[in-house]
Amino acid sequence: MVRMMFTLLLKSMTVIFLVLSLLVVAAVAMVAQEVRKKNILVWLGRYLKQDWRAEAPGGVTKHVMFCFVDHFEPAWASPTYETECARVARWRQSYPALCAGRKDADGRSPVHSFFYPEEEYRPEHLQPLVELCRMGLGEIEIHLHHDKDTEQGLREKLRRFTELLARDHGALPRHPVTGQPQWAFIHGNWALDNSHPDGYGCGVNNELIVLREEGCYADFTFPAAPDPCQTSTINSIYYATDDPVRPKSHDTGVRVSAGGAPVGDLMIIQGPLGFMKTSRKFGVLPRIENSDVRASCPPTIDRVDDWVRTGIHVQGRPEWIFVKIHTHGTQERDMDTLLGEPMRKAFEHLETRYNDGRDWMLHYVSAREMYNIVKAAEAGMDGNPGSYRDYVISRPSYQAEAPLQ
C-alpha cells in the first residue's frame, strides 16, 4: 500500500513538473514573441544601462519643460472633406477651453505644436491653427509622409511647403540673414533617414543633410517604438551625423552637452521611452511607455510622473528636464482624451506637483521653444530656462507677409 501511494505521488509530481515546465516554456515563448514583435531588442540594451540618467545637484530648483507635439493629420484615413474640416474645427473650438486657467511658472498656458503634413495642405485648415497660435496656444511645424523619394524631390517638397507656410501664414520664422524659413520636423511613418528595414516611407539616405540645408534645426520624431524605425539611442538629446550612402544615421550620435558645441548634421530631441509600471499585457508583461497619448493610453498621473522621472536633459544640466510627448490629434477616437478631462487632469497634476516655485518650476513650451532652451543649456546659460524660449529661433509672426513690390 505504501509503495503504491509512493508510486502515485511520484507520478503526480512528475505530471506537475511537466505541466510547470510547459507553462514556463510557454511563458518564455510568449515573452520572446512579444520582444521580437515589438522590436524591443533594438533599444533594450540602452534601457538596461540607464546611461542617460544623472542626479540633479542638491538644493537646486528642478525645471520641467513640457512639450506636446502632434502629428496633426486632418486627412487621416482619407475621410470626406467635411470630416477634415470638422477635425480642425474641434481643435479650434475645444483647445482654448481646455487651456483656460492653466498657467506655468512663467504665466504661460499650455502650447500645442502642430506638425502639419505637407501632402495634406489646405489653407482653410491652417487658418484655425494660426488663430490658436496668435492666442499663444500653439505653433506650427513640418510633418511629411513620403515614399521612394529622391533627394531632389524631397528638397522641392520642403522648399515649397516651408516657403508657403512662412509667406502665406507667417507660421515659420525666417533666418535673419538668409531669409530661409526655419522649422522643426517629424517624419511620417517614423522613417527618418530611410530607416525602415523594408525601405518603406522615405527613400533618401542623406535626409539629415537635406533637412539641415533646407532650414530644419531639430527633429522631434522619436520615440517610435514599437515601430522598427526606433533608434537604439533613447531618452536623449543628441546630434546625429549623416552617412549619405547609408540609412538610419541618427541611430547613434553625440549628446548635447552644457558648454559644448554642435557636432554633426541635425539635433534629435527624443521623448521618454521605457516600460509602464502600472500597465501590463495579460497582467504580466509591462507595456511599452513610448510617450504616445491617446484614448488607449491616456495621460495618467502615473505616466506624467514617469515622464519626469526619465530625466531627459542636456548633459551637465540634469536639473533642466525635457518632457516631449506626442499624439495623432485628429483621430476622433482620441479627441475626448486630448481635449477633455484626461488631459485637463494631466495639466492640473503638472501644475500642482511640478510647480511649487521652490523644488520645481514648470514651463509649457513649443517644439521651437524647447530647442531654444536646449541651445541655451548648451551655451552654458543658467537661471530661469523660460527666459530662453526665443534664444536662437525667433517666434513666427502668424501674419501673412506683404507681397514683394
Backbone hydrogen bonds, N-H to C=O, Kabsch-Sander energy under -0.5 kcal/mol:
donor,donor_aa,acceptor,acceptor_aa,energy
5,M,1,M,-2.6
6,F,2,V,-2.4
7,T,3,R,-2.4
8,L,4,M,-2.5
9,L,5,M,-2.6
10,L,6,F,-2.5
11,K,7,T,-2.4
12,S,8,L,-2.6
13,M,9,L,-2.6
14,T,10,L,-2.2
15,V,11,K,-2.5
16,I,12,S,-2.7
17,F,13,M,-2.6
18,L,14,T,-2.5
19,V,15,V,-2.8
20,L,16,I,-2.9
21,S,17,F,-2.6
22,L,18,L,-2.6
23,L,19,V,-2.4
24,V,20,L,-2.5
25,V,21,S,-2.7
26,A,22,L,-2.7
27,A,23,L,-2.6
28,V,24,V,-2.8
29,A,25,V,-2.6
30,M,26,A,-2.5
31,V,27,A,-2.5
32,A,28,V,-2.8
33,Q,29,A,-2.5
34,E,30,M,-2.3
35,V,31,V,-2.8
36,R,32,A,-2.4
37,K,33,Q,-3.0
38,K,34,E,-2.4
39,N,36,R,-1.0
40,I,35,V,-2.0
41,L,35,V,-0.5
42,V,39,N,-1.0
43,W,40,I,-1.3
44,L,40,I,-1.8
45,G,41,L,-0.5
47,Y,43,W,-1.9
48,L,44,L,-2.7
49,K,45,G,-1.6
50,Q,46,R,-1.7
51,D,46,R,-0.7
53,R,50,Q,-1.3
60,V,57,P,-1.2
62,K,359,D,-2.9
63,H,319,E,-3.1
64,V,361,M,-2.7
65,M,63,H,-0.6
65,M,321,I,-3.4
66,F,64,V,-0.7
66,F,363,H,-2.7
67,C,65,M,-0.6
67,C,323,V,-3.0
68,F,111,V,-0.7
69,V,67,C,-0.6
69,V,325,I,-2.8
70,D,113,S,-2.4
71,H,327,T,-2.9
72,F,70,D,-2.0
72,F,115,F,-1.2
73,E,71,H,-0.9
76,W,73,E,-1.8
78,S,75,A,-2.0
84,E,80,T,-2.0
85,C,81,Y,-2.4
86,A,82,E,-2.1
87,R,83,T,-2.2
88,V,84,E,-1.9
89,A,85,C,-2.6
90,R,86,A,-2.1
91,W,87,R,-1.3
92,R,88,V,-2.2
93,Q,89,A,-2.4
94,S,90,R,-2.7
95,Y,91,W,-2.1
98,L,94,S,-2.1
99,C,95,Y,-2.1
100,A,96,P,-0.9
102,R,99,C,-2.3
104,D,108,R,-1.7
105,A,362,L,-2.6
107,G,104,D,-1.7
112,H,137,L,-2.7
113,S,68,F,-2.6
114,F,112,H,-0.8
114,F,139,E,-3.0
115,F,70,D,-2.4
115,F,113,S,-0.9
116,Y,114,F,-1.0
116,Y,141,E,-2.1
118,E,143,H,-2.2
120,E,117,P,-1.2
121,Y,118,E,-1.3
125,H,122,R,-1.5
126,L,122,R,-1.5
127,Q,123,P,-1.8
129,L,125,H,-0.9
130,V,126,L,-2.7
131,E,127,Q,-2.0
132,L,128,P,-1.6
133,C,129,L,-2.2
134,R,130,V,-2.4
135,M,131,E,-1.1
136,G,133,C,-1.7
137,L,132,L,-2.3
139,E,112,H,-1.9
141,E,114,F,-2.7
142,I,184,A,-2.0
143,H,116,Y,-2.2
144,L,186,I,-1.2
146,H,144,L,-0.5
146,H,201,G,-0.6
149,D,202,C,-3.2
154,L,150,T,-2.7
155,R,151,E,-2.5
156,E,152,Q,-2.3
157,K,153,G,-2.1
158,L,154,L,-2.5
159,R,155,R,-2.7
160,R,156,E,-2.3
161,F,157,K,-2.5
162,T,158,L,-2.6
163,E,159,R,-1.9
164,L,160,R,-1.8
165,L,161,F,-2.5
166,A,162,T,-2.2
167,R,163,E,-3.0
168,D,164,L,-2.7
169,H,164,L,-0.6
169,H,165,L,-1.0
170,G,166,A,-0.7
171,A,165,L,-2.4
175,H,180,Q,-2.7
179,G,175,H,-1.9
182,Q,173,P,-2.7
183,W,215,G,-1.8
185,F,218,A,-1.8
186,I,142,I,-1.8
188,G,144,L,-3.3
190,W,187,H,-1.4
191,A,188,G,-1.3
192,L,190,W,-1.5
194,N,191,A,-1.2
195,S,192,L,-0.8
199,G,196,H,-2.4
202,C,199,G,-0.6
205,N,203,G,-0.6
207,E,204,V,-1.0
210,V,206,N,-2.0
211,L,207,E,-2.9
212,R,208,L,-2.2
213,E,209,I,-2.6
214,E,210,V,-1.7
215,G,212,R,-1.4
216,C,211,L,-2.7
217,Y,183,W,-2.2
218,A,183,W,-0.6
219,D,267,M,-2.8
220,F,185,F,-3.2
227,D,224,A,-2.4
230,Q,227,D,-1.8
233,T,251,D,-1.3
235,N,271,G,-0.6
238,Y,268,I,-2.0
239,Y,254,V,-3.2
240,A,266,L,-2.8
242,D,240,A,-0.5
246,R,243,D,-1.9
248,K,193,D,-2.4
251,D,248,K,-1.5
252,T,249,S,-0.6
254,V,239,Y,-2.2
255,R,253,G,-0.5
256,V,237,I,-2.5
258,A,315,Q,-3.2
259,G,377,A,-0.5
259,G,378,E,-1.9
260,G,257,S,-2.1
265,D,240,A,-2.5
266,L,240,A,-1.8
267,M,217,Y,-0.7
268,I,238,Y,-3.5
269,I,219,D,-2.7
269,I,267,M,-0.5
270,Q,236,S,-1.8
270,Q,268,I,-0.6
271,G,222,F,-1.2
274,G,289,E,-2.1
276,M,287,R,-3.2
281,K,285,L,-3.8
283,G,280,R,-1.3
284,V,281,K,-2.2
285,L,281,K,-2.1
287,R,279,S,-2.5
289,E,274,G,-2.0
290,N,288,I,-0.8
293,V,326,H,-2.1
294,R,297,C,-1.1
297,C,294,R,-1.0
300,T,298,P,-2.1
304,V,300,T,-2.5
305,D,301,I,-2.4
306,D,302,D,-2.0
307,W,303,R,-2.7
308,V,304,V,-2.0
309,R,305,D,-2.7
310,T,306,D,-1.8
311,G,307,W,-0.7
311,G,308,V,-1.1
314,V,317,R,-0.5
315,Q,256,V,-2.2
317,R,314,V,-2.7
320,W,317,R,-1.6
321,I,63,H,-3.3
321,I,319,E,-0.8
322,F,312,I,-3.0
323,V,65,M,-3.2
323,V,321,I,-0.6
324,K,322,F,-0.6
325,I,67,C,-2.5
325,I,323,V,-0.5
326,H,291,S,-2.6
327,T,69,V,-1.1
329,G,327,T,-0.5
331,Q,328,H,-1.3
332,E,330,T,-0.6
334,D,331,Q,-2.3
335,M,331,Q,-0.8
335,M,332,E,-0.8
336,D,332,E,-0.6
337,T,334,D,-0.7
338,L,334,D,-2.4
339,L,335,M,-2.7
343,M,337,T,-1.2
344,R,340,G,-2.1
345,K,341,E,-2.6
346,A,342,P,-1.7
347,F,343,M,-2.4
348,E,344,R,-2.4
349,H,345,K,-2.4
350,L,346,A,-2.4
351,E,347,F,-2.4
352,T,348,E,-1.7
353,R,349,H,-3.2
354,Y,349,H,-0.5
354,Y,350,L,-1.8
357,G,360,W,-2.3
361,M,62,K,-2.0
363,H,64,V,-2.8
365,V,66,F,-2.5
365,V,363,H,-0.5
370,M,366,S,-2.6
371,Y,367,A,-2.3
372,N,368,R,-2.3
373,I,369,E,-2.3
374,V,370,M,-2.3
375,K,371,Y,-2.6
376,A,372,N,-2.0
377,A,373,I,-2.4
378,E,374,V,-2.6
379,A,375,K,-1.9
380,G,377,A,-1.5
381,M,376,A,-2.6
387,S,384,N,-2.1
388,Y,385,P,-2.1
389,R,386,G,-0.8
391,Y,388,Y,-1.6
394,S,392,V,-0.6
398,Y,170,G,-3.4
401,E,167,R,-2.7
